[in-house]
Amino acid sequence: MPNLEALRNELMAQSEEFRGLVEEHRRCEAQLQELHAKSLLSQEDEIQEKQIKVHKLALKDRMELLLREHRTGRAGA
């Protein structure tokens, strides 16, 4: 059974959707780092931070679902 990193690498090579999710997840992380670089967050920044975190979590959930589906598909093959 391939390890998680091998499955991710396969999906990165085979799935445009997975690659897009990974890239969007990275963009969200970069946005969060920009916000955290500020010395003081405004109320708007705090709201934006929460929205980014929720979106980032949704992306991660979708990536995990694709990984599970890929693993299951491989096991049945």
Secondary structure, 3 states (H helix, E strand, C coil): CCCHHHHHHHHHHHCHHHHHHHHHHHHHHHHHHHHHHCCCCCHHHHHHHHHHHHHHHHHHHHHHHHHHHHHHHHHHC
